[in-house]
Amino acid sequence: NAIEIKGGRNNLIAGCVIRDVGQWGVIVDGGWEHSIVGCDIYDIGAGGISLYGGDRVKLIPGKHLADNNYIHHFDRFDQQYRQGVSIDGCGQRVSHNIIHDSPMQGIYFNAMDHVIEFNEIHDVVHEGRELGAIYVYGAHDNWRWMNRGTIIRNNFIHHISYHCSPNTSQGLNCIHVDGRNGGMVIEKNIFYRFPYG
């Protein structure tokens, strides 16, 4: 990985070029109020940015932020379930990012109370099915761990197509809410040239 933050508070990664990395561009593991802003992240072996923080049980937001980043040509080595931005825990925000060109999802989220807004995502999920440009799965065996409270609004998702996946029996969506999830707000998103909304 290029940059890893474990714990801590209020660290800022801004205006960086992160490229030609074998695994993730930036991993935030725990802590509070870390931000990745205005970075170019590309030609990455796995995912772009991973944000984990907050307290899911007590619903205390971690307040990590990924804003105004340009993330493209990622998941080049793994080619399985590595995203442009992956968010987990409670209370992260992903906004104003441009994400494109990957065999898997643009944004993946898990757990509670995230905000995903004003992102542009295109030409992702080249090799997957039953997935989405924005995707959540959630625990399938425990109602207590279902994902709730996330807001997905004002995103522009376009040019999502099947490309080269051999799996032709499952759908491919702009936003895919899978598993046991509820209490989300999905509004004012624009979809253009896609198999399913």
C-alpha positions in Angstrom: 0.0 0.0 0.0 1.2 3.5 -0.6 -0.2 5.2 2.5 -1.7 3.6 5.7 -3.2 5.5 8.6 -4.0 3.4 11.7 -5.9 5.1 14.5 -5.1 8.8 15.2 -7.1 11.9 14.5 -7.3 14.7 11.9 -4.7 13.6 9.4 -4.9 15.1 5.9 -3.6 13.7 2.6 -4.0 16.4 0.0 -2.8 17.1 -3.5 -0.8 13.8 -3.9 -0.2 11.7 -6.9 -0.3 8.0 -5.9 0.4 5.6 -8.8 2.1 2.3 -9.7 1.3 0.7 -6.3 0.9 -3.0 -6.0 -2.0 -2.9 -3.5 -4.2 0.0 -2.2 -3.5 3.7 -2.7 -4.6 4.9 0.8 -5.9 2.8 3.7 -7.5 4.5 6.7 -8.0 1.9 9.5 -9.8 3.4 12.5 -9.2 6.8 14.1 -11.3 9.9 13.5 -11.7 12.7 11.0 -9.0 11.7 8.5 -9.3 13.2 5.0 -8.0 12.4 1.5 -8.6 15.4 -0.7 -7.6 16.4 -4.2 -5.4 13.4 -5.0 -4.8 11.6 -8.3 -4.8 7.8 -7.7 -4.2 5.6 -10.7 -2.5 2.5 -12.0 -3.2 0.7 -8.7 -2.9 -3.0 -8.2 -5.9 -3.2 -5.8 -8.2 -0.4 -4.6 -8.0 3.4 -4.5 -9.1 4.5 -1.0 -10.3 2.4 1.9 -12.0 4.3 4.8 -12.9 2.5 8.1 -13.7 4.2 11.3 -16.4 5.3 13.8 -18.4 3.0 16.1 -21.1 1.0 14.3 -22.7 -0.3 17.5 -22.9 3.1 19.3 -23.5 5.0 16.0 -20.6 7.4 16.6 -19.4 8.7 13.2 -15.7 8.4 12.2 -16.1 11.4 9.9 -13.4 10.3 7.4 -13.6 12.1 4.1 -12.6 11.3 0.5 -13.3 14.4 -1.5 -12.4 15.7 -5.0 -10.1 12.8 -5.9 -9.5 11.4 -9.4 -9.3 7.6 -9.1 -8.9 5.5 -12.2 -7.4 2.3 -13.7 -7.4 0.5 -10.3 -7.8 -3.2 -9.3 -5.4 -4.0 -12.1 -3.7 -7.0 -10.3 -6.3 -8.4 -8.0 -9.2 -8.0 -10.4 -11.6 -9.0 -7.6 -13.7 -6.9 -5.3 -11.3 -3.9 -4.9 -13.0 -0.6 -5.3 -12.2 3.0 -6.2 -13.4 3.9 -2.7 -14.4 1.4 0.0 -16.1 2.7 3.1 -17.0 0.9 6.3 -17.8 1.6 10.0 -20.0 4.6 10.7 -20.3 8.1 9.3 -17.9 8.5 6.4 -18.4 10.9 3.5 -17.4 10.3 -0.2 -18.0 13.3 -2.4 -17.0 15.1 -5.6 -14.7 12.2 -6.8 -14.3 11.0 -10.4 -13.9 7.2 -10.6 -13.5 5.1 -13.7 -11.9 2.1 -15.5 -11.9 -0.9 -13.3 -13.1 -4.5 -13.5 -15.0 -4.0 -10.2 -17.2 -1.4 -8.4 -16.5 2.3 -8.2 -17.8 2.7 -4.6 -18.5 0.0 -2.0 -20.0 0.8 1.4 -20.9 -1.2 4.5 -22.4 -0.4 7.9 -24.1 2.9 8.9 -24.8 6.5 8.1 -22.5 7.3 5.2 -23.0 10.1 2.7 -22.1 9.4 -1.0 -22.7 12.5 -3.1 -21.7 14.4 -6.2 -19.5 11.7 -7.6 -19.0 10.8 -11.2 -18.5 7.1 -11.9 -18.1 5.5 -15.4 -16.6 2.5 -17.1 -16.5 0.3 -14.0 -17.6 -3.3 -13.3 -16.1 -4.6 -16.5 -15.8 -8.2 -15.2 -18.5 -8.5 -12.6 -22.2 -9.4 -12.4 -24.9 -8.9 -9.7 -23.0 -5.8 -8.7 -23.3 -2.1 -9.1 -21.1 1.0 -9.8 -22.1 1.8 -6.2 -22.7 -1.4 -4.2 -23.6 -2.6 -0.7 -24.0 -6.2 0.4 -24.3 -6.5 4.1 -24.4 -9.5 6.5 -26.7 -12.3 5.2 -27.0 -14.2 8.5 -27.6 -11.5 11.1 -30.3 -8.8 11.1 -28.4 -6.9 13.7 -25.6 -6.1 11.2 -27.8 -4.9 8.3 -26.7 -1.6 6.8 -28.9 1.5 7.5 -28.9 5.2 7.2 -26.7 5.9 4.2 -27.5 8.7 1.8 -26.7 8.3 -1.9 -27.5 11.5 -3.8 -26.6 13.7 -6.7 -24.2 11.2 -8.3 -23.7 10.9 -12.1 -23.2 7.3 -13.2 -22.8 6.5 -16.9 -21.4 4.1 -19.4 -21.7 1.0 -17.3 -21.6 -2.1 -19.5 -21.0 -5.8 -19.4 -17.6 -5.7 -21.4 -15.9 -9.0 -20.9 -17.6 -10.8 -18.0 -18.4 -14.4 -18.8 -21.4 -14.3 -16.3 -24.4 -13.3 -18.4 -27.2 -14.5 -16.1 -27.0 -11.8 -13.4 -27.7 -8.1 -13.6 -25.4 -5.2 -13.5 -26.7 -2.0 -11.9 -25.8 1.6 -11.3 -26.7 1.3 -7.6 -27.1 -2.2 -6.2 -28.5 -2.6 -2.7 -27.9 -6.3 -1.9 -28.3 -8.5 1.2 -30.4 -7.2 4.1 -30.3 -3.5 4.1 -32.8 -0.7 4.8 -33.4 2.9 5.8 -31.4 4.4 3.0 -32.0 7.6 1.0 -31.3 7.3 -2.7 -32.3 10.4 -4.6 -31.4 12.8 -7.4 -28.9 10.5 -9.1 -28.4 10.6 -12.9 -28.0 7.4 -14.8 -26.9 7.3 -18.5 -26.1 4.4 -20.7 -26.4 1.5 -18.3 -28.1 -2.0 -18.2 -30.2 -1.3 -15.1 -30.6 1.6 -12.7 
